Amino acid sequence: MSFPQALRERRRHRRLSQLELAIRAGTTQRHVSFLESGRSEPGRAMVVRLAESLELPLRERNDLLTSAGYAPVYPRTSLDDPALAAVRTAIEHVLAAHMPYPALVVDRHGDLVTANDAFGVLTEGMAPELLEPPVNAYRIALHPDGLAPRVANFADWARHVLDGLRNSLDRDPDERLAALHAELSGYVGPRTDPPGVLGFAVPLQLRTADGEMRLMTTMTTFATATDVTVAELRLEAFLPVDEATAALLAKRAAAGPPAADAPGADPTAGVRGR
């Protein structure tokens, strides 16, 4: 895709006028118009400013630079590279700190990168093929052989997951995410009742061998990351909504992981990364 077309599409996708983008980027509407028509060629610094003004993800900023004939600015480093040792250590500390509550780290497509030991409470009884790498958190959340049969409030929970995925697509269009959204929508089926008010958060009402748990989720990202890989990581933590759930999770953690062949054993034990 040419730079003029790439700039025009990204501006329109974010519903900005040429004037609004120009003000954000510290330039003129005339210059933005010339860039989108191909009458002017941007300097590298201008492309970076435009990308920042559009609030593009780092991956898209690199794409915009490439379309203008410049080398990407933001590296995309493998997570197991020694250069990201500090990031891996930080992730391990955060996951450990969330014990005895489940927490996991996923990439931009929802593929599991790593998780803490409490993650097993979410995967009990799932079909083994869903837990073969790459494990996709969106898929196991809504697949009929995944978490779905154990979710007491599945209709609201499924809408919450699908809406979150749709919001991600609106911010950052992606063919794989779009295909995943279509797949998951097929598991959930069309909405037959009018949408209600879900409140500030949708709890996950999860049936477990120890009793029903009520969990709410929080999402954390590396907001200041300048590496594509790190910027696209998301840590999702499941926190207890009530004291009863907190007690059940604490009791489970104190008992330790079940034997590999015992009922309820975590089939993802030892499986980390993709």
Secondary structure, 3 states (H helix, E strand, C coil): CCHHHHHHHHHHHCCCCHHHHHHHHCCCHHHHHHHHHCCCCCCHHHHHHHHHHCCCCHHHHHHHHHHCCCCCCCCCCCCCCHHHHHHHHHHHHHHHHCCCCCEEEECCCCEEEEECHHHHHHHCCCCHHHHCCCCEHHHHHHCCCCCHHHECCHHHHHHHHHHHHHHHHHHCCCHHHHHHHHHHHHHHCCCCCCCCCCCCCCCEEEEECCEEEEEEEEEEECCCCCCHHHHCCEEEEEEECCHHHHHHHHHHHHHCCCCCCCCCCCCCCCCCCC
